[in-house]
Amino acid sequence: MSYIYSVKPVYPLEMTIAYDTDMQLSDTLLHKEIGAAAVYQSTCPVPEQPVEEYITYESIVSGDSIDNMRELRKNKFHQAITGYKWQSTNLTTAEVDALVAFYIARRGRYENFSITYPYLFGGAATLVRFAEDELKISLGHYKRWSVTVNIEQAVNGIYAPRRLNPQRTLNLQYRKSDISALKTFFSSTVDGRAITYTVDLSQFASYLSGNYTMRFNQDVFRIIRRSDNFYTVNVELIEVI
């Protein structure tokens, strides 16, 4: 069954590419490169300032408030882990496609890679991983995208992908004038999360591409009336894998 294309979502159109990595981190030092690691591609978006740098530990704090009032504390890592987070904006479709392809090739947090930029890790080539199993990209206006990237130093441990293929989620917003058509679609065609749809992104905008089998990620269709002339309708679709 095809998704409804008689009404078009408005900007921003948001997509999340998700993996699920099982990680058993070690209490040893940082991961050392074995062989030739993948390199962050020059075709991917350049880290844009402002860049957030953070230093984190993996602390374990435990204690029984009844039998033992004293806390037991331990740092899981022998040293702090450095990470960086930045948002790249006003990106072209080619830049976003390159980043998505690189992220999918790494399977989210699963595979490490090397990155070198003047204001990351003091300019030294550093072995890192994506810090999250989700990459969120947003189409803010015509052919212009934004994305938030979060990387951290790679830590020794056992990494196992629970999902070999990415799962995509679409978040769509609609106008007040589309509410009637959406109501009809939800009441007469949609059966909550039970039915799958073929979603063709080119039907939303001619410069988009990709066909996915998806279902609704909610059983409730909500219309929020913010004022007499301002309504918002959010629809979330998730890929069936």
N, C-alpha and C positions, 0 to 999 in steps of 0.2 A: 504494500500500500504506500502511496506517495504522501508526503507531508503537504500541508496547505501552502500554496504559492500565490493565491489570489490577493493576498495582502503581504506586504514586505516589511521585515523588521527595520527599525531605525538604528542609527548609530548610538552607542557603540555596540558592535557585535563581538562577543567574547567567546573564546575557545580555550579549553583546558586540555592539555595532553598529559595523561597520567600513567605512571607505572606503579608497581608495588614491590619494593626491594626488602627482603629479609636481611637484616644486618645483625651480626654478632660481633660487636667491636671488641678489639683486644685492648689490654692495658699496657701494651708495649708502645714503642715510639711511632712516629709518622711512617706512612707507607713509603717504601723505597721502590724506585722504578725498576721493573724487570722487563728487559727487552725495550722496544721502542713504543712509548705511549702515544696515543693519538694527540694531535696538537689542535688547540682552538683555532678554527679556520679564519683566515683574513676576510673571507666573504661574510662571516657572521658579524652582527652589530658590535661596534667598538664600545667598550665600557664608557658610559657617559658620566660626567660629573653633574651633580654631587654623587660621590661614591661613599657608601657607609662601610667603614671597617669595624669589625668587632673581634673580640678575643673571648673565647669561651672554654670552660672546663666541663667535664662530665662528672659532677659530684654525686656521690651516693650518701644520703643522710637517712638513717633509720633509728628507730627506738620504740619501745613499748611504753605507752603513757601510764600503764597500770603497774606492770612488774618492774620496769626499768625506766626511770625518769631521765636517765642520761642518754644523750644522742650518740650514735655511732656514725662516724664520718670518714669518708675516703674519697680521694680524687681518682677517678677511673683512669685518666690519662696521666702520663709522666710529665707532660708539658701542655701548655695552653694550645688551643687550636684557633688559627686565624681564619676569618672568613670575610667576604666582601659581598655587598648587595648594591645593585644599581638598577635604575630604570632607563631604558633606551626608548626614545620617542621619535616620532616623525620618520619611521622606518619605511622603506620600500617593501613591496611584496617579495622581491628577490632576497633581501636581507633576512626577512622573517622566515622564508622558506629554508634558507641556509641554516639558520639557528635551529629550527624545528628538526631538520634532517640530522644535524649534529647531535641534538638531544636524543632523538630516537635511536641513533647509532650507539649512543652510550647507555641506552635503556634507563634513562633517569639517573638515579644515584648509583647504579650498578657498576659502571666502568669509569675508571679515572682517566684524566687527560692532563696535558701540560698547557700552561698558559703563561704568557710573558707580556706585561704592559708596564710602562714606567711607574704608574702609581698603584700597582698591585704587587704586594710582597717585595717592596723595595726594588722593583724592576727585574728581579731574578726569575728565571724559569722555575715554575713550581708545579708539583704534582697535586692536582685537586680533583674534587668530585662536585657535581651539582648537589647542593645541600638539600634539595627537595625532590620528591618524586612527581611533582606537578609543575608544568610550565604553562603559564597563563599568558595568552596573547590577546590583544584587543585591537579591533579595527575602529579607530576613532572617527575617521572621515574618509573621503574618497582615496583609496589606495595608500592610506597612511596608517601605520600600525604602531603600537607600543608594547613593550614587554618588560617584565621584571626578572632579572637574573640574580641568583644567589649561589655562590660557590664557597667551598671550604677546603682547607688542606686535607688531603687523603690520609685516612687513619687505617692502620693495620686492623685486620679482622676478616671475618667470613661473610661474603656477600652472595646472596642467592636471589635471582629474579623470580618472583611468584607469578609474573605475567610477562610472556615473551613479546606480546604485541601491545602497543599503546591503546588506551581507551580515551576517547575524546568526549568532551562535554561541551555543548553549546548553550550559551545564555543569550536569549533574544528578547528585545523590547519592542513594543508596538505602540502605535498612535491611538488616540481616542477614536478616530474614525474607523479603526479596524476592529473595534470591540465587538460589533454585531456579527461580523463574519467569524471571528474567533469563537464567540459563544456558540454559534451554530455548529462549527467544527468540533468543539469540545463536547457538545451535548448529543450530536447525532453520529459522530464518527469515532471519536476517541473513547477508548475503554480503559482509562487510567494508564497504568504502566504495563498493561497486558498485551498491547498491540505494538508491533514494530513497524517502522516506516523507512522508506528509502529517502534519504535526505541528500539532495543535490545542491551543493553550495552555489553553483553558478546560477540557480534560480533566484538567489538573494541578490547577487550582483554579478554582472557578466565577467568581471576580472577574477572572480573566485573559482576555485576548482576543488573537486573531491566529492565522491559519493560514499555515503556511510549508511549502514543499517543501524537505526537508532530507535529509542523508545522515550516516552516522557519519563522524567525523573521525579514526577509528583503525581499524586492522585487528586489534587485539589487545584482548580483553576481560579486564580485570585485576580481581581481587578481593584486597584487602589485609586480612589478618587481623592486627589490632593487639593483640587479646587474645582470650580464650575467648568473650567476649560482645560484642566490638566489631569489626565488619567495616566496611570502606568500599568502595563501588563507585562509581567516577566514570565517567560517560558523557558524551561530547562530541559534539554534533550541529552541523553547519554547513549554512547555507542554500545551496541550489543556485541560482545566478543566471545 
